[in-house]
């Protein structure tokens, strides 16, 4: 935990500087570049407490050219197989593959950070980096889903820019690393449907109320997605019915903390959106709330089927990375230094708890499935 705490402390300090003083966009880009390089290095040489490192390593070391044409029997999505084969042409060192994957992921996130950093320094790029480390990259283990989520989040610029062709191309590329990215295809249309929020709330309530029937519901949906996907999801549900896969926390606690976190964030985000609506200062926060609501629905459905399937919600739940910092826009926080400092300390405490529980859950998903 020492390493995680050091990085957490550094990023918390940088977030503090961004929120409580002026720092130029150029300086932020330099800081982000340095951080990205450091994360790439660690992603290549450190496996982290989670992730099926050994089996991924063995798979890479034994891969052959037949994987380029063996579409049906390959264990993973084609673009991931392709990268494995190409790297294997030059070296059998697994850390090289991990460095390449880290370059892709961190390169995309660098573009994401800088995209959210506008000329008025209101997008909180450093704070977003701090949040992402606490909720996601604290694991420092780049796997297929990490690449897929990064591509999907990158494609948000195409949603905002109403470029459907580039958005769909991004989804297809993301699916080349993880099939679950197909669920992101709906984000383009969900993003602008602010009037649909009341239906999302109702659906979320019904999903929680009828949680015991979610596994059967997921299998019914999967039956329309092809035999291979159906069999994979069926395997997840059968093997993960009790949210196992070496998870430290039991099923009831996992479900409780997930629901508590969803409710807490929804209350916070709804408050931020309504206050900004009243002040006429909305910057798509209501639309990001749409994405988070869908992510919450998908997460609750998946959690009651198999812990492994909760990754399907990662793309939509990424909206929280950009919604969380917006609470510091509110005048009741921004104009009172004492309240702002107290809010920041609560913010840091919350993120530390999320990071700590994430790292200490010791969870991984067997690579032989999906």
SELUM-884811 format. One line per field, with one value per residue (C-alpha): residue number from 0; x, y, z. Coordinates in steps of 0.2 Angstrom, whole numbers, plus 5000, padded with zeros to 4 digits. Example, Ala and Ser with C-alpha at 12.3 -4.5 7.8 and 13.67 -1.06 7.14 Angstrom:
REM SELUM-884811
pos <- [0	1]
c1 <- [5062	5068]
c2 <- [4978	4995]
c3 <- [5039	5036]
***
This chain:
REM SELUM-884811
pos <- [0	1	2	3	4	5	6	7	8	9	10	11	12	13	14	15	16	17	18	19	20	21	22	23	24	25	26	27	28	29	30	31	32	33	34	35	36	37	38	39	40	41	42	43	44	45	46	47	48	49	50	51	52	53	54	55	56	57	58	59	60	61	62	63	64	65	66	67	68	69	70	71	72	73	74	75	76	77	78	79	80	81	82	83	84	85	86	87	88	89	90	91	92	93	94	95	96	97	98	99	100	101	102	103	104	105	106	107	108	109	110	111	112	113	114	115	116	117	118	119	120	121	122	123	124	125	126	127	128	129	130	131	132	133	134	135	136	137	138	139	140	141	142	143	144	145	146	147	148	149	150	151	152	153	154	155	156	157	158	159	160	161	162	163	164	165	166	167	168	169	170	171	172	173	174	175	176	177	178	179	180	181	182	183	184	185	186	187	188	189	190	191	192	193	194	195	196	197	198	199	200	201	202	203	204	205	206	207	208	209	210	211	212	213	214	215	216	217	218	219	220	221	222	223	224	225	226	227	228	229	230	231	232	233	234	235	236	237	238	239	240	241	242	243	244	245	246	247	248	249	250	251	252	253	254	255	256	257	258	259	260	261	262	263	264	265	266	267	268	269	270	271	272	273	274	275	276	277	278	279	280	281	282	283	284	285	286	287	288	289	290	291	292	293	294	295	296	297	298	299	300	301	302	303	304	305	306	307	308	309	310	311	312	313	314	315	316	317	318	319	320	321	322	323	324	325	326	327	328	329	330	331	332	333	334	335	336	337	338	339	340	341	342	343	344	345	346	347	348	349	350	351	352	353	354	355	356	357	358	359	360	361	362	363	364	365	366	367	368	369]
c1 <- [5000	5015	5017	4998	4998	5013	5005	4988	4996	5005	4990	4979	4992	4991	4972	4973	4984	4972	4957	4964	4976	4979	4990	4991	4985	5003	5009	4995	5000	5018	5012	5001	5014	5026	5013	5008	5026	5027	5011	5017	5033	5024	5010	5024	5034	5021	5007	4997	4987	4973	4972	4976	4995	5001	4989	4989	5008	5008	4995	5006	5022	5014	5004	5007	5003	4988	4979	4978	4966	4959	4944	4932	4943	4954	4951	4951	4944	4954	4963	4970	4975	4983	4994	4999	5005	5014	5023	5028	5036	5049	5050	5043	5045	5028	5032	5035	5017	5011	5021	5013	4996	5000	5006	4989	4979	4989	4991	4972	4969	4982	4971	4956	4964	4969	4952	4943	4955	4948	4955	4947	4955	4937	4939	4950	4962	4973	4958	4951	4968	4967	4950	4955	4970	4959	4944	4953	4972	4976	4977	4990	4986	4982	4970	4958	4944	4955	4960	4941	4935	4949	4944	4925	4929	4940	4925	4914	4922	4913	4896	4898	4903	4889	4901	4891	4903	4919	4909	4904	4921	4928	4915	4920	4938	4934	4925	4941	4948	4933	4915	4907	4910	4895	4884	4893	4885	4869	4878	4877	4858	4857	4868	4856	4840	4839	4820	4822	4830	4813	4812	4830	4826	4811	4821	4835	4822	4814	4831	4835	4818	4818	4837	4834	4828	4842	4853	4838	4835	4854	4853	4837	4846	4862	4852	4850	4868	4875	4880	4898	4893	4878	4890	4902	4890	4882	4899	4901	4884	4887	4905	4901	4884	4891	4902	4917	4933	4944	4934	4939	4922	4906	4892	4880	4894	4899	4881	4878	4893	4889	4872	4877	4890	4878	4865	4878	4884	4867	4862	4878	4877	4858	4862	4876	4866	4850	4861	4870	4853	4847	4863	4863	4880	4878	4892	4884	4884	4865	4870	4885	4872	4862	4877	4880	4862	4863	4880	4871	4857	4869	4880	4865	4859	4876	4881	4866	4871	4890	4903	4913	4899	4900	4914	4900	4895	4913	4911	4895	4901	4917	4905	4909	4927	4921	4905	4914	4925	4910	4904	4919	4910	4896	4896	4892	4908	4919	4916	4919	4937	4932	4918	4929	4943	4931	4923	4940	4945	4929	4932	4950	4944	4930	4943	4955	4941	4937	4955	4958	4943	4947	4965	4961	4947	4960	4948	4951	4942	4948	4955	4948	4930	4924]
c2 <- [5000	5012	5015	5018	5030	5040	5042	5046	5059	5067	5068	5074	5088	5093	5093	5104	5116	5116	5119	5132	5142	5146	5134	5137	5125	5123	5118	5106	5097	5095	5088	5076	5071	5067	5057	5047	5042	5036	5026	5018	5012	5005	4997	4988	4981	4980	4967	4975	4965	4961	4954	4937	4941	4923	4916	4932	4930	4912	4915	4928	4917	4903	4913	4908	4915	4904	4917	4929	4918	4907	4918	4905	4897	4912	4915	4934	4948	4950	4966	4960	4944	4954	4965	4949	4941	4956	4959	4941	4942	4953	4947	4934	4947	4949	4966	4973	4969	4977	4993	4993	4991	5005	5017	5015	5017	5031	5040	5040	5046	5060	5066	5064	5075	5089	5088	5092	5106	5121	5138	5144	5130	5125	5107	5101	5090	5087	5083	5071	5062	5061	5053	5041	5035	5032	5023	5014	5015	5012	4994	4997	4982	4985	4972	4971	4980	4994	4997	4996	5008	5021	5020	5023	5037	5045	5044	5056	5070	5063	5062	5080	5084	5074	5064	5047	5039	5042	5037	5020	5017	5020	5007	4994	4996	4995	4979	4972	4973	4968	4963	4972	4988	4985	4992	5009	5011	5017	5032	5043	5043	5043	5057	5071	5063	5073	5072	5053	5055	5051	5034	5030	5033	5022	5008	5009	5007	4992	4984	4986	4980	4964	4961	4942	4940	4949	4934	4926	4943	4945	4927	4931	4947	4937	4924	4937	4941	4925	4908	4913	4928	4918	4904	4916	4926	4910	4904	4920	4918	4900	4903	4920	4918	4922	4936	4926	4925	4928	4943	4947	4955	4944	4946	4955	4968	4970	4974	4985	4996	4997	5003	5015	5022	5024	5033	5044	5049	5051	5063	5073	5074	5078	5092	5099	5098	5107	5121	5124	5124	5137	5147	5144	5137	5120	5112	5096	5090	5084	5074	5066	5062	5052	5041	5038	5034	5020	5014	5013	5002	4991	4989	4984	4972	4964	4964	4953	4941	4940	4952	4949	4956	4973	4978	4981	4997	5004	5014	5023	5025	5034	5049	5051	5055	5072	5075	5074	5089	5100	5102	5114	5125	5129	5146	5140	5130	5141	5157	5151	5145	5136	5126	5123	5116	5105	5099	5095	5085	5075	5072	5066	5054	5047	5044	5036	5024	5019	5016	5006	4995	4992	4987	4976	4967	4956	4952	4945	4937	4921	4925	4909	4917	4930]
c3 <- [5000	5002	4984	4981	4996	4989	4972	4980	4991	4976	4965	4980	4982	4963	4964	4979	4969	4954	4965	4977	4966	4948	4937	4919	4906	4899	4917	4918	4902	4908	4924	4916	4903	4917	4927	4911	4908	4926	4925	4908	4916	4932	4920	4911	4926	4941	4940	4955	4968	4955	4938	4931	4928	4927	4914	4903	4903	4899	4885	4877	4878	4869	4856	4837	4820	4819	4830	4816	4806	4820	4823	4831	4843	4849	4868	4866	4855	4838	4841	4857	4849	4835	4846	4855	4839	4832	4849	4849	4832	4840	4858	4871	4885	4892	4900	4882	4878	4894	4890	4872	4880	4893	4879	4871	4887	4894	4877	4876	4893	4890	4876	4887	4901	4889	4880	4896	4900	4891	4890	4906	4916	4922	4917	4932	4922	4937	4948	4935	4935	4954	4953	4939	4949	4965	4956	4942	4939	4957	4951	4938	4928	4910	4903	4889	4897	4902	4884	4879	4892	4887	4869	4874	4885	4872	4860	4871	4860	4845	4855	4860	4842	4835	4824	4823	4811	4821	4837	4829	4823	4841	4848	4835	4839	4858	4854	4846	4864	4874	4868	4882	4873	4863	4877	4874	4857	4865	4873	4858	4859	4878	4880	4874	4881	4897	4897	4900	4917	4926	4917	4921	4940	4938	4930	4943	4957	4948	4945	4964	4969	4957	4960	4963	4945	4936	4932	4922	4914	4908	4901	4891	4884	4880	4871	4857	4855	4848	4855	4860	4870	4878	4883	4890	4900	4906	4912	4922	4930	4935	4941	4949	4956	4974	4968	4971	4960	4976	4982	5000	5004	5004	4992	5004	5009	4990	4986	5000	4997	4979	4981	4995	4983	4969	4980	4987	4970	4962	4976	4974	4955	4955	4967	4956	4940	4947	4955	4939	4929	4941	4938	4919	4920	4914	4904	4899	4917	4915	4900	4909	4923	4909	4906	4925	4927	4914	4921	4938	4931	4921	4937	4948	4935	4933	4951	4955	4941	4943	4950	4934	4923	4932	4920	4907	4917	4917	4901	4907	4925	4919	4919	4937	4933	4925	4936	4953	4951	4946	4963	4966	4953	4965	4973	4990	4990	4979	4988	5006	5008	5024	5016	5001	5011	5021	5005	4998	5013	5012	4994	4997	5011	5000	4986	4998	5004	4986	4982	4998	4996	4977	4980	4995	4987	4979	4965	4948	4933	4926	4909	4901	4901	4889]
***
